[in-house]
Amino acid sequence: RDEIARRRHGTDIEEIRIRVGQQIELLPMNDRFGEKISVQKMEEIINFLTDYSFFAYEEQIKKGYFTLEGGNRIGVAGAINEDGGMDITALNIRIARQFIGCSKQMLDYIKNAGLIYNTLIVSGPGIGKTTYLRDCVRNLSMEFKVGVVDERSEIGAAEFGVPQNDLG
């Protein structure tokens, strides 16, 4: 944690990749550091991230991800072994953030005369679809009644049902 904080100074880390047999990688700068991650170290990291309650996250993990407090999503890769347990070999931590106001320029294209148009947000990974949607919800809620269904807890970054991000 301290090494990541030191390397983050003056940069915007978007992802942290942790893979068995490789060094930790910070993106977008492709900065690698530390020793190669062992199977035992990966287990320690997973225990820490799940607050030593792996089974509380098990259903999410089976879907290939789990979400932490603050909306930080962790992608999970590995295999389910013969006894039904999981051998996790890679984690991809996406750093959640808010950019208040990023949707303002586009609002006129998705609303008109008291209506919100059906809208599809499409882009490649890591471009900011969730960040944009979060800000749209916040801005639209100033004018409309808005409901959010956030099954991965990324938009509102809900903790115990209470959004940690500003949704308006």
VOVOTI-546822 format. One record per residue (C-alpha): residue number from 1; residue in three letters; x, y, z. Coordinates in nm, 2 decimals, padded with zeros to 4 digits, always signed. Layout:
# residues N
nr_rest_X_Y_Z
NUM_Ala_X_Y_Z
...
***
This chain:
# residues 168
nr_rest_X_Y_Z
1_Arg_+00.00_+00.00_+00.00
2_Asp_+00.28_+00.25_+00.09
3_Glu_+00.46_+00.17_-00.23
4_Ile_+00.15_+00.24_-00.44
5_Ala_+00.09_+00.56_-00.26
6_Arg_+00.45_+00.67_-00.32
7_Arg_+00.43_+00.59_-00.69
8_Arg_+00.09_+00.75_-00.72
9_His_+00.22_+01.10_-00.62
10_Gly_+00.14_+01.33_-00.92
11_Thr_-00.03_+01.06_-01.13
12_Asp_-00.37_+00.92_-01.18
13_Ile_-00.36_+00.55_-01.13
14_Glu_-00.66_+00.39_-01.30
15_Glu_-00.59_+00.02_-01.24
16_Ile_-00.37_-00.20_-01.03
17_Arg_-00.30_-00.54_-01.18
18_Ile_-00.19_-00.82_-00.95
19_Arg_-00.10_-01.16_-01.11
20_Val_+00.06_-01.47_-00.97
21_Gly_+00.42_-01.50_-01.11
22_Gln_+00.44_-01.13_-01.20
23_Gln_+00.51_-00.79_-01.03
24_Ile_+00.23_-00.56_-00.94
25_Glu_+00.15_-00.32_-01.23
26_Leu_+00.01_+00.03_-01.21
27_Leu_-00.18_+00.16_-01.51
28_Pro_-00.18_+00.37_-01.72
29_Met_+00.19_+00.42_-01.67
30_Asn_+00.28_+00.05_-01.69
31_Asp_+00.49_+00.09_-01.38
32_Arg_+00.59_-00.25_-01.23
33_Phe_+00.74_-00.29_-00.88
34_Gly_+00.80_-00.54_-00.60
35_Glu_+00.88_-00.91_-00.61
36_Lys_+00.68_-01.15_-00.82
37_Ile_+00.35_-01.24_-00.66
38_Ser_+00.34_-01.60_-00.52
39_Val_+00.03_-01.81_-00.47
40_Gln_+00.06_-01.75_-00.09
41_Lys_+00.09_-01.37_-00.14
42_Met_-00.22_-01.37_-00.36
43_Glu_-00.41_-01.55_-00.09
44_Glu_-00.30_-01.28_+00.16
45_Ile_-00.41_-01.00_-00.07
46_Ile_-00.75_-01.16_-00.13
47_Asn_-00.80_-01.21_+00.25
48_Phe_-00.71_-00.85_+00.31
49_Leu_-00.94_-00.71_+00.03
50_Thr_-01.23_-00.93_+00.15
51_Asp_-01.17_-00.82_+00.51
52_Tyr_-01.09_-01.19_+00.59
53_Ser_-01.45_-01.28_+00.49
54_Phe_-01.40_-01.44_+00.15
55_Phe_-01.73_-01.62_+00.17
56_Ala_-01.92_-01.29_+00.21
57_Tyr_-01.79_-01.20_-00.14
58_Glu_-01.81_-01.55_-00.29
59_Glu_-02.12_-01.51_-00.50
60_Gln_-01.98_-01.19_-00.65
61_Ile_-01.64_-01.35_-00.71
62_Lys_-01.80_-01.64_-00.90
63_Lys_-01.93_-01.37_-01.14
64_Gly_-01.58_-01.25_-01.20
65_Tyr_-01.56_-00.94_-00.98
66_Phe_-01.63_-00.80_-00.64
67_Thr_-01.69_-00.44_-00.53
68_Leu_-01.52_-00.28_-00.23
69_Glu_-01.63_+00.02_-00.02
70_Gly_-01.61_+00.34_-00.24
71_Gly_-01.71_+00.16_-00.56
72_Asn_-01.37_+00.02_-00.64
73_Arg_-01.43_-00.29_-00.85
74_Ile_-01.19_-00.58_-00.85
75_Gly_-01.19_-00.82_-01.15
76_Val_-01.10_-01.17_-01.07
77_Ala_-00.95_-01.44_-01.29
78_Gly_-00.86_-01.80_-01.21
79_Ala_-01.03_-02.14_-01.21
80_Ile_-01.28_-02.33_-01.00
81_Asn_-01.11_-02.65_-00.89
82_Glu_-01.26_-03.00_-00.86
83_Asp_-01.37_-02.96_-00.50
84_Gly_-01.56_-02.64_-00.59
85_Gly_-01.30_-02.40_-00.44
86_Met_-01.14_-02.12_-00.64
87_Asp_-00.78_-02.08_-00.74
88_Ile_-00.75_-01.70_-00.81
89_Thr_-00.45_-01.61_-01.01
90_Ala_-00.52_-01.25_-01.11
91_Leu_-00.68_-00.94_-00.97
92_Asn_-00.75_-00.62_-01.16
93_Ile_-00.84_-00.33_-00.93
94_Arg_-01.03_-00.05_-01.11
95_Ile_-01.00_+00.28_-00.91
96_Ala_-01.34_+00.45_-00.89
97_Arg_-01.36_+00.83_-00.90
98_Gln_-01.61_+01.11_-00.95
99_Phe_-01.57_+01.38_-01.20
100_Ile_-01.84_+01.63_-01.11
101_Gly_-01.96_+01.81_-01.42
102_Cys_-01.82_+01.58_-01.69
103_Ser_-02.17_+01.52_-01.84
104_Lys_-02.28_+01.88_-01.86
105_Gln_-02.19_+01.93_-02.23
106_Met_-02.39_+01.62_-02.33
107_Leu_-02.71_+01.68_-02.13
108_Asp_-02.88_+01.88_-02.41
109_Tyr_-02.85_+01.57_-02.63
110_Ile_-03.02_+01.33_-02.39
111_Lys_-03.30_+01.56_-02.26
112_Asn_-03.55_+01.79_-02.42
113_Ala_-03.88_+01.96_-02.31
114_Gly_-03.91_+01.77_-01.99
115_Leu_-03.82_+01.43_-02.14
116_Ile_-03.52_+01.21_-02.11
117_Tyr_-03.44_+01.03_-02.44
118_Asn_-03.35_+00.66_-02.43
119_Thr_-02.97_+00.68_-02.43
120_Leu_-02.70_+00.42_-02.49
121_Ile_-02.35_+00.50_-02.36
122_Val_-02.09_+00.30_-02.56
123_Ser_-01.71_+00.31_-02.55
124_Gly_-01.41_+00.09_-02.49
125_Pro_-01.29_-00.02_-02.15
126_Gly_-01.15_+00.25_-01.91
127_Ile_-01.29_+00.55_-02.11
128_Gly_-01.53_+00.66_-01.83
129_Lys_-01.88_+00.52_-01.90
130_Thr_-01.96_+00.46_-01.54
131_Thr_-01.81_+00.80_-01.44
132_Tyr_-02.01_+00.97_-01.71
133_Leu_-02.33_+00.78_-01.61
134_Arg_-02.28_+00.87_-01.24
135_Asp_-02.25_+01.24_-01.33
136_Cys_-02.55_+01.22_-01.56
137_Val_-02.76_+01.08_-01.28
138_Arg_-02.65_+01.36_-01.05
139_Asn_-02.73_+01.63_-01.31
140_Leu_-03.06_+01.48_-01.42
141_Ser_-03.18_+01.44_-01.07
142_Met_-03.18_+01.82_-01.03
143_Glu_-03.46_+01.83_-01.29
144_Phe_-03.62_+01.49_-01.29
145_Lys_-03.70_+01.20_-01.05
146_Val_-03.43_+00.95_-01.11
147_Gly_-03.39_+00.59_-00.99
148_Val_-03.07_+00.40_-01.01
149_Val_-03.04_+00.02_-01.02
150_Asp_-02.68_-00.04_-00.94
151_Glu_-02.63_-00.42_-00.90
152_Arg_-02.25_-00.39_-00.89
153_Ser_-02.25_-00.09_-00.65
154_Glu_-02.03_+00.10_-00.88
155_Ile_-02.24_+00.41_-00.97
156_Gly_-02.33_+00.51_-00.62
157_Ala_-02.05_+00.32_-00.44
158_Ala_-02.32_+00.21_-00.19
159_Glu_-02.20_+00.10_+00.15
160_Phe_-02.48_-00.07_+00.35
161_Gly_-02.73_+00.07_+00.09
162_Val_-02.61_+00.43_+00.13
163_Pro_-02.44_+00.59_-00.18
164_Gln_-02.10_+00.72_-00.11
165_Asn_-02.09_+00.91_-00.44
166_Asp_-02.30_+01.22_-00.52
167_Leu_-02.60_+01.10_-00.72
168_Gly_-02.81_+01.41_-00.65
***
